[in-house]
Amino acid sequence: MIKSIIFAALGFLGVAQAFAAAESTSVSMSFEKCQSVQANTIAELNVSPGDIAHVVNTSMLTITKIYTADGSILISCSNPDQKMVITKSTDGR
């Protein structure tokens, strides 16, 4: 489930195939677009607020952890680096 969600989130960026064999991927993009991907991923997952942890939320960096039935997705957006990093995990809470 997590992998298919990440593919959907990255599909429009053309990087889904690069993620197929990796646990984590990094993509260059604007901070604003990255935050949009974060929001769209949360909306697509239709998770409850209790399944979302905003680890960091500043004008320079956002890190959001989304808990799913089979693990979690960590989406990081860096304004100085203009990068998004998505990491999937099978960890618990």
N, C-alpha and C positions, 0 to 999 in steps of 0.2 A: 504494500500500500504506500509506504513512504516513497519508494523509488518512483512510482507512477505519479505521485503528487509533485515530486521534484522535476520530473520530466515535463509535466504540464507547466510548472512555474518557469522553467528554462526553455521550453519549446520555442517560444517566439524569439528567443535570443540565438537559436541555432546551435546550442551547446549541449543539448540533451544526450547526444551520442557520446560526447567526451566524458559524461558523468557515469555512463553505464558500468564501467569497471572500477569506479572510484567511490570512496566513502565521503569524500569532500571535494568540492570544486570551487574555483575562484574565477570571477568574470569581471572584466573592467566595465564599469557603467557609472553614470552620475549617481550621486547620493540620493537625489529625488526619485530617480527611476528605481533604484534599489528599494527605497522605502515603499514605493508603489507595489513592487513585487512582494514585499513582506505582507502588505495589507491584502493583496489579491490572494496570496497563498492561505492566509488565515480565513478569508471569506470562502474560498473554495473548499477548505477542510470543514467549514461550518462547526468549528470547535467552540466549546463554551469558554467564557472568560477564565474559568479556573484551570483550563488546559493551556493557557498562554502565560509565559513569564517574560516580562520586559526586563531583561538582565541589565541592560544599559540603554538609556534613551537621552542622548544629548544632541547638540547641533553638529557634533563631530563624529559621533559613533552611535549606532544602534545595534543592539544584539537582542534578538527575540528567540525564545525557545518555545516550540510548539509541541505539546505532548500528544501522541497518537496512540491508538490501540496496540501497535507493535513497536513502539519506540519513541523517538523524538526527532525533530528537525530544528537545527540551529541556523538562523539566518543573520548574518552580520553585514552591516553597511558601514563603510568607512568613507567619510567626506574627504579627508586629506589624501587618501590613496585612490579615491574614486573606484572602489572595488566592492563587490558583493561576494561573500563566501557562504556557501550552503553546505552543511554537514549533516549527514543522516547517522543515526545511532539506534541501537537496539537496547539502550539503557533504560532503566526505570526512572522513576521520579527521584 
